[in-house]
């Protein structure tokens, strides 16, 4: 399955399992002439640096931060081609929270590609989640 979006194509070959139930896609191909935008890891901290108290709230806040960075450039989540997601003490419940939030953000299920990495800790001891993004600007 191939889906064209802003400056890149998302592809989920039929020869691979369908990753969409898990909130990501297999392949993203950047179109010639597009500009790569790298957004550093965003955690569950608000504008004042206060970190949300629980995992689910941190996931929501981190994606809100990603959206804020994109908005500053006149972009939105449909411009994201790649996510790298870090989860402290990963388990299936945390994965389900990420999947559910991804479905809210991309209701059309044209998900960016994504790597999910379980880690023992992040930059601050209160941090339970961090996500960085690569987006495309035309």
C-alpha positions in Angstrom: 0.0 0.0 0.0 1.4 3.4 -1.0 0.1 6.7 0.3 1.4 10.0 -1.0 1.6 12.9 1.4 3.4 16.2 1.8 6.8 15.8 0.2 7.1 12.1 0.9 5.5 8.7 0.3 4.5 6.2 2.9 4.6 2.6 1.8 3.6 -0.6 3.6 4.5 -3.4 1.1 2.1 -6.4 1.0 5.1 -8.6 1.5 5.5 -7.3 5.1 2.9 -7.5 7.9 0.5 -4.5 8.3 2.1 -2.2 10.9 -0.8 0.2 11.1 -2.5 -1.5 14.1 0.7 -0.7 16.0 0.7 3.0 14.9 3.5 3.2 12.4 4.5 2.5 8.8 7.4 0.5 7.2 8.8 2.9 4.6 9.0 6.6 4.0 10.5 8.0 0.8 11.4 11.7 0.7 10.6 13.5 -2.6 13.4 15.4 -4.4 13.5 19.0 -3.4 12.0 18.5 0.0 13.7 20.0 3.1 14.4 17.8 6.0 13.5 19.1 9.4 14.9 17.5 12.6 13.0 18.0 15.8 15.0 17.0 18.9 13.6 14.7 21.5 10.5 16.0 23.2 9.4 14.8 26.6 6.4 15.3 28.8 7.4 18.8 29.9 5.2 21.8 29.4 6.4 25.3 28.4 7.6 26.0 32.0 9.6 22.8 32.1 7.2 21.0 34.4 7.1 17.3 33.6 3.7 15.6 33.6 3.2 13.1 36.4 2.4 9.9 34.6 3.3 8.0 31.4 0.1 8.7 29.5 0.2 12.5 30.3 3.8 12.6 29.2 3.0 10.9 25.9 0.3 13.5 25.2 2.5 16.4 26.2 5.5 15.2 24.1 3.3 15.0 21.0 1.9 18.4 21.9 5.4 19.7 22.0 6.2 18.1 18.6 3.1 19.8 17.1 4.2 23.1 18.6 7.6 22.8 16.9 6.0 21.9 13.6 3.5 24.8 13.9 6.4 27.3 14.4 7.5 26.2 10.9 4.0 26.3 9.3 3.8 22.5 9.4 1.8 19.8 11.1 2.0 16.1 12.0 1.3 15.1 8.4 4.8 16.4 7.6 6.4 13.8 9.9 8.1 10.9 8.0 10.1 9.4 10.9 9.8 9.1 14.7 12.2 7.7 17.2 10.4 6.9 20.5 12.1 6.1 23.8 10.1 4.5 26.6 11.5 4.0 30.1 10.8 0.4 31.3 8.8 -0.5 28.3 5.8 -2.9 28.7 2.8 -3.7 26.6 0.5 -1.3 28.6 2.9 1.6 27.7 3.0 0.4 24.1 -0.8 0.4 24.0 -0.9 4.1 25.3 1.5 5.0 22.4 -0.7 3.2 19.9 -3.9 4.8 21.1 -2.3 8.3 21.0 -0.9 7.6 17.5 -4.4 6.7 16.3 -5.7 10.0 17.6 -2.9 12.0 15.9 -3.1 10.1 12.6 -6.8 9.0 12.4 -6.3 8.2 8.6 -3.7 5.7 9.7 -1.1 7.2 7.4 1.5 6.8 10.2 5.1 7.9 9.9 7.9 5.3 10.2 8.9 4.7 13.8 11.6 3.1 15.9 10.6 2.3 19.5 13.4 1.8 21.9 13.1 0.7 25.5 15.6 2.5 27.8 16.4 2.3 31.6 16.4 6.1 32.0 16.2 9.4 30.1 17.8 12.8 30.7 15.8 13.5 33.8 14.7 10.9 36.4 11.0 12.0 36.1 11.0 11.4 32.3 9.2 8.3 31.1 8.8 9.1 27.4 10.7 11.0 24.7 10.0 11.3 21.0 12.0 12.9 18.2 10.8 13.6 14.7 12.1 14.0 11.2 9.7 16.0 9.0 9.6 17.1 5.5 9.0 20.7 4.4 8.3 21.6 0.7 
